[in-house]
Every structure is written in structure tokens, then in C-alpha cells.
């Protein structure tokens, strides 16, 4: 897993009721267990930073002392600057233990000149772990040199300091570990990095359940791309919504407003000519592009394909209707438009897995059970395991990311799977699916891949509905959800 995946899993486990203090306790115990497989009680030097990696080292120190080891901890920070509450608590535990009654020695290192070679038989790198970015700063840089120069057995916590946990690259220098004890799952960089740095790799189970990764949770919001402070208009996503018919003017407007609520800079609704004044009336924030007739037809395709080139993502289908000429136009557009695309609502009833081309860019489909049946020709089973299997199969066949909406949303891209349980019975009201389509389109436009945009969209849309339910009960409207989408991002 990537470092971001690990951060997400930690946060989701915490939201499930597994406190971060427990995860750190388990990590420290795994570290001490792994170390004792290699060494009998002896002198251990632990070089600790001020983050979670250091906290794991603090916990390990306690377990090692209980097993007869002599432990010296070098904290390369002022204790007041320890970043995490859990690490700070475990540092205070060590301070309480440091009364001359146990073989524990604590040293504060605020400057590289305060570091000196160690004769410890085991040297533990608990400095930075997954927090490494670029060239190492002092006193960490000097500590890495001391660790590497030591004749002791070298143990890295999670990731050797200096090794990029995502790429395995070493920008400056890195700890040359004999063994790396990583937690929960191997970080992708460890499989790429030279064995010179990572040594043997061992994985410690710290008690994070599979559901912390399988189900969306608040930790997944860490995946949201950050807006550049220097960004200009249009840089944070431009979305084209193609939809609307004489029966449905609100659907494309809801999708457009959801895209704006999700942070897209520019949203344009391309709709039949007679709907243009109506959709403009919903909000001055929506830009409207009028088409040729009172429903989408093949005369519009060339114009829409050319227009789409100005956008980062396209949402098609919301309220688009099912005229025979509309079907022809939709089937042309999903082939000819090259942008990342969300296909929703009526458009799903007009195309099928065999129609969609092998697209270079991402395609996300967002059906409810009825639309799923019309799109795929397969009814969604009631059993959850069977339903997941069917959704994965349809994803493979259509080469799309599928969001099957329901009490538990199933999001699949081939074998990648996420489940989402945000949302509530009040979201059976019309328009909530249009909000999801627009929201997902905005995330695509902001650079998320289709799978990530889909499960983040499902989570945020459902969470906005849950916030609405707290205020209104189940008697809320899709327009109420729009008001809470920005809050759901945080």
C-alpha cells in the first residue's frame, strides 16, 4: 500500500472505534517482538523522531525493557514539538519510567553536535519512516550516518529513514537496515528499494481490520487533492454536463450545482434550446450552452465533441430523456468524447457494455438497481457477495468503474472494490443521483482517477445526505444536499 493508503486506514480504523493509541501500542509490540527474534537481551539504541515513527519506538522501548534489554532512547526533538498525541503520551510514559529503577536512559538531541557513536548491539531507526521528503535535515542526517556507521544490528521502523516509501528512491542518504519491520502491509517503496537499505522485510499485524480499507470512511477524505495557493480560474476543474429534456430540467441543474459545490471552478450545462432559460433561472453560477432542438439529437454531436475539448470531465445523462434520436446522439458521444466521463440516468438505458469503446480516459457509471439491469442485462442479486461478484464482472466487461447505488453502495473497477455506507432512507428522493453524478464529475475534473472519484463521490454525497437528515429528518430535498456537500469534504 502507499503511504496515503496507510494514513487512510489508520484514520478509518480510528473512526471504527480502534483508537490510534491502540494502533501505536500494537506497532511498538510488533517491533519488539520482531527484534527479539534476532537478538537475545542486550543494549539497544533507539533513535526517535517527533512523529508516529518515534512513538512506535517509545512503545517498543517499554516492551524491550520488560524482556531484559538495556535501552537508550535518543529523541531528536524538543518533547514539546512531538507531533502526535499518541507519541507524546508514550514519551511521558518513558519519562515516568526513567527513575533509575530500570535499564532505561533518555537523551534529548536538539543539535547534531549532541550525537555521538553508539556501542549498542542493536540500533533502531525510528526517525522518519513514511514522513521522509527530499534531503534529510539535521540532526536527522547525522543520526543516519551514526546508525550506518554502527556495528550493531540495524532495525528500521516501518520504512528506513531516507527511503521514499512511495517510490523506493533515496534522494540524499538512507539508513542501511538489516531488517525493516513494517506495519499492516508492505509499503510500495519497500518492494522497489534496494535491499541494501531495507534488508529483510517483516510485516507486523497492528490490528487494523480489512473493513478499514474496504469501506469508505473519514480517512478517505485525506485523498482529496489540495488546491494550489497559486491556482487560477479553471485550474481546479472544468465540467461539462450534457443533459436535460422537456420533462426534466432540474436533473442537469442539480448535477451542475453539485459539481460547483465539490469545488469545480467552471461548470457548463449543454441542454436542449427550450430548457436554457429554465436552467439559467436555477442559479447565476451555472453557464448554459443551448443546443439545436427540444431534445438532444445527432445534429448536436459534432458541436458537443468540439465543446468537450475545453473541459476536464463530462457528465452525460441527467434528465436526458429516451427519444430515439437522443439514443443515437448519446451512443455517438460516448464514443467520440475523449474526456473522463460520468454516465448516469437515462444515458445508461441508451448504451450497453458492448457500445462503450476502449477509452483512454476513465469512465464511471452510476446506476441504481433498475438502471444497472438495463445497462448490463443482469439483475443485481440480493446476496451481498453475489452482488459484488456481478458488479465486478460488469466493470470488467464494460471497462468502467461501476457505482451500484443502494443502502450499501458497491464501487468496483475490475478487482478493485470499495463499499460505502453513508446515506440514509431520505435519499430516495429524486435528484440525489444527479448530485452524485455531478460530484463525481468534479472529482474526475480535479485529477482523481475514476475509481477514486467514484468512491469519494459516493461517500461525500451520502455524508451530505446524513448531515441533511440530522437537520431535517428524512424530509429533505436534493437541493438540501447541495448545501451540505462542502461541509462533507471536511
C-alpha positions in Angstrom: 0.0 0.0 0.0 1.0 3.6 -0.5 1.8 5.9 2.5 -1.5 7.7 1.8 -3.4 4.4 1.9 -1.8 3.7 5.3 -2.9 7.1 6.6 -6.4 6.5 5.4 -6.5 3.0 7.0 -5.3 4.5 10.3 -8.0 7.2 10.3 -10.7 4.8 9.2 -9.8 2.3 11.9 -9.9 5.2 14.5 -13.4 6.1 13.2 -14.4 2.5 13.6 -13.5 2.7 17.3 -9.9 1.4 17.3 -8.0 4.3 18.9 -4.7 5.4 17.5 -3.2 4.7 20.9 -4.0 1.1 20.4 -2.5 1.0 16.9 0.7 2.6 18.2 0.8 0.2 21.1 0.4 -2.8 18.7 3.1 -1.4 16.4 5.6 -1.0 19.3 4.8 -4.5 20.5 5.3 -5.9 16.9 8.6 -4.0 16.7 9.9 -5.5 20.0 8.6 -9.0 19.0 10.4 -8.8 15.7 13.6 -7.6 17.2 13.7 -10.3 19.8 13.6 -12.9 17.0 17.1 -11.8 16.1 18.7 -10.9 19.4 18.9 -12.0 23.0 18.7 -9.3 25.7 21.4 -6.8 25.1 22.0 -3.0 24.7 19.6 -1.2 22.3 19.8 2.3 21.0 16.6 3.8 19.6 16.9 7.0 17.5 13.4 8.6 17.5 11.9 11.5 15.7 8.9 13.6 16.8 6.3 11.8 14.7 4.4 8.5 14.9 7.5 6.6 13.9 9.2 7.8 17.1 6.1 6.9 19.1 6.4 3.3 17.9 10.0 3.4 19.1 8.9 4.7 22.6 6.4 1.8 23.0 9.0 -0.7 21.8 11.4 0.6 24.4 9.0 -0.3 27.2 8.5 -3.9 25.9 12.2 -4.4 25.4 13.0 -3.4 29.0 10.4 -5.8 30.2 12.2 -8.5 28.3 15.6 -7.7 29.8 17.1 -5.4 27.3 19.0 -2.2 28.2 17.5 0.6 26.2 18.8 4.1 25.4 16.4 6.4 23.6 17.7 9.5 21.6 14.8 11.9 20.9 15.8 14.2 18.1 13.4 16.9 19.1 12.1 19.0 22.0 9.4 16.9 23.7 7.0 19.9 23.3 7.4 19.5 19.5 6.2 15.9 19.3 3.6 15.9 16.6 1.1 13.3 17.6 -0.9 13.0 20.9 -0.2 9.2 21.0 3.6 9.6 20.7 3.6 12.4 23.3 1.7 10.1 25.7 4.2 7.3 25.2 7.1 9.7 25.7 5.6 10.7 29.0 5.4 7.0 30.0 9.1 6.7 29.4 9.8 9.8 31.4 7.8 8.3 34.3 9.8 5.1 34.0 13.1 6.9 33.9 13.7 6.9 37.7 16.9 4.8 37.9 14.8 1.7 38.6 15.0 0.3 35.1 17.7 0.0 32.4 16.4 3.0 30.5 18.2 6.1 29.5 16.6 9.1 27.8 18.6 11.7 25.8 17.3 14.8 24.1 19.1 15.8 20.9 18.4 19.3 19.7 21.6 19.7 17.7 23.7 17.3 15.6 26.7 18.1 17.8 25.0 16.3 20.7 25.0 13.0 18.8 27.8 10.5 19.3 28.6 7.0 18.1 26.9 4.1 19.9 28.2 0.8 21.0 24.8 -0.7 21.2 24.4 -4.2 19.8 21.0 -3.2 18.3 20.3 0.1 16.7 16.7 1.1 15.9 15.8 3.7 13.3 12.5 5.3 14.4 13.3 8.7 12.9 11.0 9.5 10.0 9.6 6.4 8.4 6.9 7.4 5.9 7.4 11.1 6.7 10.5 11.4 4.5 10.5 14.2 1.9 13.6 15.2 0.0 17.0 15.8 1.5 17.4 15.0 5.2 17.8 17.8 7.6 19.9 18.0 10.8 20.1 16.4 13.2 18.4 13.5 11.4 21.1 13.5 8.7 23.9 13.0 11.2 21.8 10.4 13.1 21.5 8.4 9.8 25.3 8.5 9.5 25.8 7.3 13.1 23.3 4.4 12.6 25.0 3.3 9.4 28.5 3.5 11.0 27.4 1.4 14.0 28.5 -2.2 14.1 25.2 -3.1 15.7 22.2 -4.9 14.2 20.1 -2.3 12.4 16.3 -2.3 12.6 14.2 0.2 10.6 10.7 1.0 11.9 8.1 0.9 9.0 10.5 2.4 6.4 14.2 3.1 6.7 14.7 6.8 7.1 15.7 8.4 3.8 13.9 5.8 1.6 10.9 7.3 -0.2 8.0 5.0 0.9 6.2 5.5 -2.3 9.0 5.2 -4.9 11.8 3.4 -3.0 14.2 6.1 -4.2 16.9 7.6 -2.0 17.3 11.4 -2.6 20.2 12.0 -0.2 21.2 9.2 2.1 19.3 6.5 4.0 19.6 4.1 6.8 21.0 0.7 5.7 18.9 -1.6 7.7 19.4 -5.3 8.3 15.7 -5.7 8.8 12.7 -3.4 8.2 9.7 -4.1 10.4 6.7 -2.5 8.7 3.1 -2.4 9.9 -0.2 -3.7 8.5 1.0 -4.1 4.9 4.2 -3.6 2.9 4.6 0.0 1.6 5.1 0.1 -2.1 8.5 1.7 -1.9 9.9 -1.2 0.1 9.4 -3.6 -2.7 11.2 -1.2 -5.1 14.0 0.0 -2.8 17.5 -1.6 -2.8 17.9 -4.5 -0.4 21.0 -2.5 0.7 18.6 -0.2 2.6 15.6 -2.3 3.6 17.3 -5.7 4.4 14.8 -8.3 5.2 11.2 -7.1 5.3 8.8 -8.3 8.0 5.1 -7.2 8.4 3.5 -6.7 11.8 -0.2 -7.0 12.3 -1.3 -4.0 14.4 -5.0 -4.9 14.4 -6.4 -2.8 11.5 -9.4 -4.8 10.2 -9.9 -5.3 6.4 -13.1 -3.2 6.7 -11.0 -0.1 7.4 -9.8 -0.3 3.8 -12.9 -2.0 2.2 -15.4 0.6 3.5 -15.1 4.3 2.8 -14.6 6.4 5.9 -13.4 9.8 7.1 -9.9 8.8 6.4 -10.6 8.7 2.7 -11.1 12.4 2.7 -7.3 12.6 3.0 -7.2 11.6 -0.6 -8.9 14.8 -1.7 -6.4 16.8 -3.9 -5.3 20.1 -2.3 -5.9 23.3 -4.1 -2.8 25.2 -5.1 -2.5 28.5 -3.4 -1.3 30.0 -6.7 -4.1 28.4 -8.7 -6.2 30.5 -11.2 -9.7 30.2 -12.6 -10.3 26.9 -14.3 -7.3 25.2 -12.8 -9.5 23.3 -10.2 -11.7 21.6 -12.7 -14.0 22.4 -15.6 -17.0 20.2 -16.0 -19.4 19.9 -18.9 -22.9 18.5 -18.1 -24.8 17.2 -21.1 -28.5 16.5 -20.2 -32.0 17.7 -19.8 -35.2 17.2 -21.8 -38.7 18.8 -21.8 -39.7 16.5 -18.8 -36.5 17.0 -16.8 -34.9 20.4 -16.4 -33.8 20.1 -12.8 -31.6 17.0 -13.2 -28.7 18.6 -15.2 -29.0 21.7 -12.9 -28.6 19.6 -9.8 -25.6 17.8 -11.3 -24.0 21.2 -12.3 -24.6 22.7 -8.8 -23.1 19.6 -7.2 -20.0 19.9 -9.3 -19.7 23.5 -8.2 -20.3 22.6 -4.5 -17.5 20.0 -4.9 -15.0 22.7 -5.9 -15.1 22.7 -9.7 -14.2 26.2 -11.0 -16.4 26.2 -14.1 -19.5 24.2 -15.0 -21.4 24.4 -18.2 -24.7 22.7 -18.9 -25.3 21.8 -22.5 -29.1 21.3 -22.9 -31.9 21.5 -25.4 -32.7 25.0 -26.5 -36.1 25.4 -24.9 -34.7 24.4 -21.5 -31.9 27.1 -21.4 -33.9 29.9 -19.8 -35.2 27.5 -17.1 -31.8 26.1 -16.2 -30.3 29.6 -16.1 -33.0 30.6 -13.7 -31.9 28.0 -11.1 -28.6 29.7 -10.4 -26.4 32.5 -11.8 -23.5 30.2 -11.1 -24.5 27.9 -14.0 -23.3 28.6 -17.5 -25.7 27.3 -20.1 -24.9 26.2 -23.7 -28.0 25.9 -25.9 -28.4 23.0 -28.3 -30.3 22.8 -31.6 -33.7 21.4 -30.6 -36.0 20.5 -27.7 -34.2 17.2 -27.2 -30.6 16.0 -27.7 -30.2 14.6 -31.3 -27.4 13.7 -33.7 -27.2 17.3 -35.1 -25.6 18.2 -31.8 -22.8 15.6 -31.6 -20.1 17.4 -33.6 -20.7 20.6 -31.6 -20.6 18.8 -28.3 -17.5 16.9 -29.1 -15.7 20.1 -30.0 -17.1 21.8 -26.9 -15.9 19.0 -24.7 -12.3 19.6 -25.6 -12.4 22.7 -23.4 -13.3 20.7 -20.3 -11.6 18.3 -17.9 -14.6 15.9 -17.4 -18.0 15.3 -18.9 -21.2 14.2 -17.1 -23.8 12.8 -19.5 -27.3 11.5 -19.0 -29.0 13.5 -16.2 -32.6 14.1 -17.4 -31.6 13.5 -21.0 -34.7 11.6 -22.0 -35.1 8.5 -24.2 -36.0 9.8 -27.6 -34.7 7.5 -30.4 -32.7 10.4 -31.8 -31.3 11.0 -28.3 -30.2 7.4 -28.2 -28.2 7.8 -31.4 -26.6 11.0 -30.1 -25.6 9.5 -26.8 -24.1 6.5 -28.4 -22.1 8.7 -30.7 -21.0 11.0 -27.8 -19.7 8.2 -25.5 -17.5 7.0 -28.4 -16.2 10.3 -29.7 -15.7 12.4 -26.5 -12.3 11.6 -25.1 -12.6 13.2 -21.7 -13.0 11.4 -18.4 -16.8 10.8 -18.2 -19.6 10.0 -15.9 -22.6 8.3 -17.5 -25.8 8.4 -15.4 -29.6 8.1 -15.5 -31.2 7.8 -18.9 -27.9 7.5 -20.8 -27.3 4.2 -19.0 -30.5 2.9 -20.6 -29.4 4.0 -24.0 -26.0 2.4 -24.1 -24.7 -1.0 -23.0 -21.3 -2.6 -22.2 -20.8 -3.5 -25.9 -21.3 0.1 -27.0 -18.7 1.7 -24.8 -15.3 1.8 -26.5 -11.9 1.1 -25.0 -11.5 4.6 -23.8 -8.1 6.1 -23.0 -9.7 8.1 -20.2 -11.8 7.0 -17.2 -15.4 6.2 -17.5 -17.7 6.0 -14.4 -21.2 4.7 -14.5 -23.6 5.4 -11.6 -26.7 3.2 -11.9 -29.3 2.3 -9.3 -30.6 -1.3 -9.5 -33.0 -0.7 -12.4 -30.5 1.2 -14.5 -27.9 -1.5 -13.8 -30.3 -4.1 -15.2 -31.0 -2.1 -18.3 -27.3 -1.3 -18.9 -25.9 -4.8 -18.3 -28.9 -7.1 -18.9 -28.2 -8.6 -15.5 -30.2 -8.1 -12.3 -28.3 -7.4 -9.2 -28.6 -10.3 -6.7 -29.8 -9.7 -3.2 -26.9 -11.5 -1.5 -24.0 -9.1 -1.0 -21.2 -11.4 -2.1 -23.1 -12.4 -5.2 -23.9 -8.7 -5.9 -20.2 -7.7 -5.6 -19.2 -10.5 -8.0 -21.7 -9.3 -10.6 -20.7 -5.7 -10.3 -17.0 -6.6 -10.8 -17.9 -8.7 -13.8 -19.9 -5.8 -15.4 -17.0 -3.5 -14.6 -14.6 -5.8 -16.4 -16.9 -6.3 -19.4 -17.6 -2.6 -19.8 -14.2 -1.4 -18.8 -15.7 1.2 -16.5 -15.8 2.0 -12.8 -19.3 0.9 -11.6 -21.1 2.6 -8.7 -24.1 0.4 -7.9 -26.2 2.7 -5.7 -28.1 1.2 -2.8 -28.2 1.0 1.0 -24.6 0.0 0.6 -23.0 1.4 -2.5 -20.7 -1.0 -4.4 -17.9 0.6 -6.3 -15.8 -1.6 -8.5 -13.1 -1.2 -11.1 -12.1 -4.7 -12.2 -10.8 -6.3 -9.0 -10.6 -3.0 -7.0 -13.5 -2.7 -4.6 -14.9 -0.2 -2.2 -18.1 -0.3 -0.2 -19.9 2.8 1.0 -22.5 3.0 3.8 -23.0 6.8 4.1 -26.5 7.9 3.2 -30.0 7.2 4.6 -33.6 6.4 3.5 -34.3 10.1 2.9 -32.0 9.9 -0.1 -34.7 8.0 -2.1 -36.0 11.5 -3.0 -35.5 12.4 -6.7 -32.3 14.2 -7.6 -29.8 12.7 -5.2 -28.3 10.6 -8.0 -27.8 13.7 -10.1 -25.9 15.2 -7.2 -23.7 12.1 -7.1 -23.0 12.3 -10.9 -22.0 16.0 -10.7 -19.9 15.5 -7.6 -18.1 12.6 -9.2 -17.6 14.6 -12.4 -15.9 17.4 -10.4 -13.6 14.9 -8.7 -12.6 13.5 -12.1 -12.0 17.0 -13.4 -9.7 17.7 -10.4 -7.5 14.8 -11.3 -8.7 11.8 -9.4 -8.8 8.5 -11.3 -12.2 7.1 -12.0 -12.2 4.6 -9.1 -11.2 7.1 -6.5 -13.6 9.8 -7.9 -16.4 7.3 -7.7 -16.0 6.1 -4.1 -15.1 9.5 -2.8 -18.2 10.9 -4.6 -20.4 8.2 -3.1 -19.0 8.8 0.4 -19.3 12.6 0.2 -22.8 12.6 -1.4 -24.1 10.1 1.3 -22.4 12.1 4.1 -24.1 15.3 2.9 -27.4 13.4 3.0 -26.7 12.3 6.5 -26.0 15.9 7.6 -29.2 16.9 5.9 -31.1 14.2 7.8 -29.7 15.5 11.1 -31.2 18.8 10.4 -34.5 17.9 8.6 -35.1 14.2 9.4 -35.8 12.2 6.2 -37.9 15.1 4.8 -35.2 16.8 2.8 -34.8 17.6 -0.9 -31.9 17.0 -3.2 -31.3 20.8 -3.1 -30.7 20.5 0.6 -27.9 18.0 0.0 -26.2 20.6 -2.2 -25.9 22.9 0.8 -24.0 20.3 2.8 -21.6 18.9 0.1 -18.9 21.5 1.0 -19.2 20.6 4.7 -18.9 16.8 3.9 -15.4 17.4 2.4 -14.1 18.2 5.8 
